[in-house]
Every structure is written in C-alpha cells, then in structure tokens.
C-alpha cells in the first residue's frame, strides 16, 4: 500500500536520527563506529572501536552470546532511541551481481527474477534469501544474503536492545563514506578515523577514487563501518 | 552516489498484488463479519424484546393468579367464619331453647311437686341441679318431667335428708342433686355460665 509507505517515510523524517552506529561484522571481531550529526549538517565520528572475540571461541552459539554481550555493552549507556545500528556485510556474507534484462519486466517480475538469481547464487531456495536491487539501464544490480543470517542478526540486535534498520553490502557503505569524507588528500584520510568528518553532500565522484587500492588498504574497514552509519544519518 | 542504497532487509516482502488481495479479502471479511454481526445483533435485540414482552405477560399472569388465590383464600376464610358463626348460633339457639324448656319444666314442677331449686350449674359439659322436694318419692317424677322437657338425660347424683339432729324443720323432704350430661353435638359449642335459683 502506497499510503503506508508514504506515512512510514513521513514518520521517518520526523524521527530523524542524530546518532547512528555502523558496524562491520567479521568472523572474529566487530568493528563499530558511532556518527553524530552536527548542526552544520556534517557527521562526525564519536566512537570507533574494534571488539575482538576471545580466542578459541569457535562454537557458534557461544560466539553469538559474545556478540549479544558486546552489543549490549556498547549500548548500555545510551537511551533506547539512540540505539540504532546499520550493519555492513563483507563479500563472504553478501553476494552481489548484475542481472541483464530487456526492460520489459514489471516490478513484480523483476523482483521474482532477482530472487531466483540470488537464490541460485547462494544455492538455496528462493524464500531463504534476503535481497535488494535497483534497476539500471539494461541490467539490475542486486545484493543478497542468507535470510537465516538476517534473522539471526536482527535477533541478536533486538535482544541487545538495538534497532537494526539497514543491512547492506560493505562496498556500498565504503563508497558512501569515501565520497562524503572530508579532506582532499589521501594523507588526510590516513588520520585516525576518530577525527573523520563527513559532509552531507558528496565531496568527490566515484571516478576520483582508486577503489581497488582503497579496498586493499587498511582504511577500507573503517570506511565501511562509518559508511554504514552515514547511510542512516543522511 | 546517485544509485539508491541497497538494503537487504527490503526483500522479500509481500507484493502489492498479494497485499491488495489480502486487504480486499480482509475488507470483504470485515464487511461480511459486520453484516453478519449486525444481523445477529438485530435478531438478538428482537428476541430480547420478545422475551421481555413474554416475561411481562407472564408476570401479569402470575400477579392475576396470586390475586385470585388470595381472593379464594379470603373467601374460604369468610365461608368458614360464616359456618362457624352459624354453628355457634345454632348451638346457642338450641341451648337457649333447652334452657327455656328446662326453666319451664322447673317452674311447672315447682308448682306440681313443690320443687325448690337451690343451685343450678352449667359448666358446658354437664348440668347440675340441686333442689329440695317435699317428698322423696317424687324424684322419679321430677326426673321424667325434666327429661321430657327436651333437656339431656338426667340422673340422680345424690339424695340426702335435710333433717339433721337438733335441727328444727317443719317440713320433711329430701335434698336431691341431679346431673345431666350434654351430648357430643351440643358440647361442641358449650355454654358456660352459672345461674342461681
């Protein structure tokens, strides 16, 4: 129903968040960054932490317990409305692709095609993937992860008192952060992430960034965590 | 970045067609439910009104029945009271007639036999008559005369000679104490009283 979506968007605008956390979930650690919206519209990094899981924690349930405890500890000093976190997934947990189409499919057919494509990429049933897509000229760019993982992360976040409104690919979050990061030199970027500030509008174009080099460097993970939070703030 | 951001929480979600169908189904079910509920409520309301009218009618019938029972009970009590009054009056009349006859007989025997009535007692169950006769052989005649007057059967309770040693009496005679028992019918409403000579 379009009016429900409209009302939801209106409510979302009224409840615009000023503090958002972003996280990059890895197997043995979680990288989190908290961004706060400034009066001038820029976002500033308030917290940047890497929480390392204890060594030898191989059991999945124990690792989940550790993750819940970590999230609960991160948000223990925050009021409930400020406990909002966006999660970015690396390539191991999120698969992406391009689906070519002739432009003759309607939205429903396109969604079904993408779901089938994502399920085939994961090798699971169509109802077992969570996905999103946007159409380009003659192709559809999609990203998908396992729905079981999504429900698990949402369950962890909910049990720790966090809202989880966004789960996105890490590339998307890193691109957002890199385009909005203030400072015109790579040397400036190399400063501590706690000193980063992000402008409300892009500072540069996609072509201005050497993405392979950036992804291979140490700034990638901080950019992902900050970009995830920035996606909810902007 | 011009492309919209991907959010893996967005899909899968219910399609608009399914949603429309669902909403239409829900709306239809709601309307149907409201319609059925309205019919049911109207039926219950009508049924309730009918039951209330029936209850009021029954209540009126109960009140009428109670009034009739009360009137019948009052009538029965009145009839019983009238019967009791009639019985009592009849007893009174009978005893009054017997009393009159007895007085007449006593008056007659006082002239015929010289009877003097000393004491006459009626306690409702028996009559006691104490008198004096000049001649003791007139006692059976007195008994038969009193019995013939319609009073209960008289018997002699005691006879005594009034002449005592040292007592000066010019007339001989006998003191007689007579007794008569009221019959069962007559004793239902006894007359209690005393009368002297």
HADDOCK unambig.tbl for C-alpha pairs under 7 A between the chains (distance, minus, plus):
assign (segid A and resid 1 and name CA) (segid B and resid 16 and name CA) 6.73 0.50 0.50
assign (segid A and resid 130 and name CA) (segid B and resid 8 and name CA) 5.51 0.50 0.50
assign (segid A and resid 130 and name CA) (segid B and resid 9 and name CA) 6.25 0.50 0.50
assign (segid A and resid 130 and name CA) (segid B and resid 11 and name CA) 5.64 0.50 0.50
assign (segid A and resid 130 and name CA) (segid B and resid 12 and name CA) 6.11 0.50 0.50
assign (segid A and resid 131 and name CA) (segid B and resid 8 and name CA) 4.48 0.50 0.50
assign (segid A and resid 131 and name CA) (segid B and resid 9 and name CA) 6.77 0.50 0.50
assign (segid A and resid 131 and name CA) (segid B and resid 10 and name CA) 6.73 0.50 0.50
assign (segid A and resid 131 and name CA) (segid B and resid 11 and name CA) 5.14 0.50 0.50
assign (segid A and resid 131 and name CA) (segid B and resid 12 and name CA) 6.75 0.50 0.50
assign (segid A and resid 132 and name CA) (segid B and resid 6 and name CA) 5.58 0.50 0.50
assign (segid A and resid 132 and name CA) (segid B and resid 7 and name CA) 5.81 0.50 0.50
assign (segid A and resid 132 and name CA) (segid B and resid 8 and name CA) 5.15 0.50 0.50
assign (segid A and resid 132 and name CA) (segid B and resid 10 and name CA) 6.02 0.50 0.50
assign (segid A and resid 132 and name CA) (segid B and resid 11 and name CA) 5.74 0.50 0.50
assign (segid A and resid 133 and name CA) (segid B and resid 6 and name CA) 6.31 0.50 0.50
assign (segid A and resid 134 and name CA) (segid B and resid 4 and name CA) 6.96 0.50 0.50
assign (segid A and resid 144 and name CA) (segid B and resid 8 and name CA) 6.28 0.50 0.50
assign (segid A and resid 166 and name CA) (segid B and resid 7 and name CA) 5.69 0.50 0.50
assign (segid A and resid 166 and name CA) (segid B and resid 9 and name CA) 6.64 0.50 0.50
assign (segid A and resid 167 and name CA) (segid B and resid 7 and name CA) 5.39 0.50 0.50
assign (segid A and resid 167 and name CA) (segid B and resid 8 and name CA) 5.42 0.50 0.50
assign (segid A and resid 167 and name CA) (segid B and resid 9 and name CA) 6.26 0.50 0.50
assign (segid A and resid 168 and name CA) (segid B and resid 6 and name CA) 5.93 0.50 0.50
assign (segid A and resid 168 and name CA) (segid B and resid 7 and name CA) 4.99 0.50 0.50
assign (segid A and resid 168 and name CA) (segid B and resid 8 and name CA) 5.78 0.50 0.50
